[in-house]
Amino acid sequence: MGQAWKCSGLRWPADGPVLVWDGGRASPLRWGRRVAFKVAEGGVRTCVGARGHACPVGAVVPGRGTGARCEECARLDRAHSVAADTIADDPRPYHVYVAWFGPGLVKVGITALERGSARLLEQGAVCFSWLGRGPLMAARRTEELLRAALGVPDRIPYAEKRAVRAFLPGTPAERAAEIEDLHGRARALSGWPESLAREAFSAVDHLEVFGLHTAPAAVGEVRELVAGGGVSGELVAAAGPDLHLATSRGVVVLDTRLMTGWELMPAAAGPDLSLPVREFRTGLHQQEGLF
């Protein structure tokens, strides 16, 4: 048995996506590179812990969960999370943004100003625009204002994002149309916090950054990793936590969050995909309202 590695997830530094491994090793990802690994035979998926600490009991966690944490570690992680709205005294300035993931899929969110657009890349936003900037609580109130007044969600399931990537409009202007309209309606609302500075609409497009402008449409997604299973495919695109891999079954999306908690080894010769896959439905996805 060769050396096993544990994946910490997909990150988006300025020079492109990288897979990060426990211990700090990083694997830069480039289009055309072969991504190949196998889950250890007889292995189990164990909790990754929280806040830099190992799970005290080494709990076994389900294969289909993206968090790879037991209940106690998940609770500890949420207790120190801006995204979970559990921190109110963060002194850093924040951006409020509107983001678009595909036809009918728009959301509002916030991110620390110092992080730039990293949060949008991590979420797989195809395009976005800043809406305003200011203190954390002012950004939170603005986010809630858009949810209440315009019915804009602050979360979109990744399954929804993946389902529309094969149907993205061809030009940046077409891709930005929905958030440009939303940006205008948001700026016209009354009730904005005085401490939040509004920002003019300026769309940032990630289609080429993600490689989606040349990637074939995906036919399905990996549902979970299983002991003894593996995948080998050519990387044709990446968006958010997702790798789009060309296999003998077509392009399949692998959510790298499913890799965490498993012991993984380099793949030997054999079938290039031996993991459960859910096929995408054909036809253009239509979101039923904004939720």
PyMOL commands that set and color helices and strands:
alter all, ss='L'
color gray80, all
select helices_A, chain A and resi 71-78+113-115+118-123+136-150+158-167+172-187+207-210+256-259
alter helices_A, ss='H'
color red, helices_A
select strands_A, chain A and resi 7-11+18-21+26-28+34-39+94-102+105-112+127-134+197-198+204-205+218-222+230-239+242-247+250-255+264-265+277-279
alter strands_A, ss='S'
color yellow, strands_A
deselect
rebuild
show_as cartoon
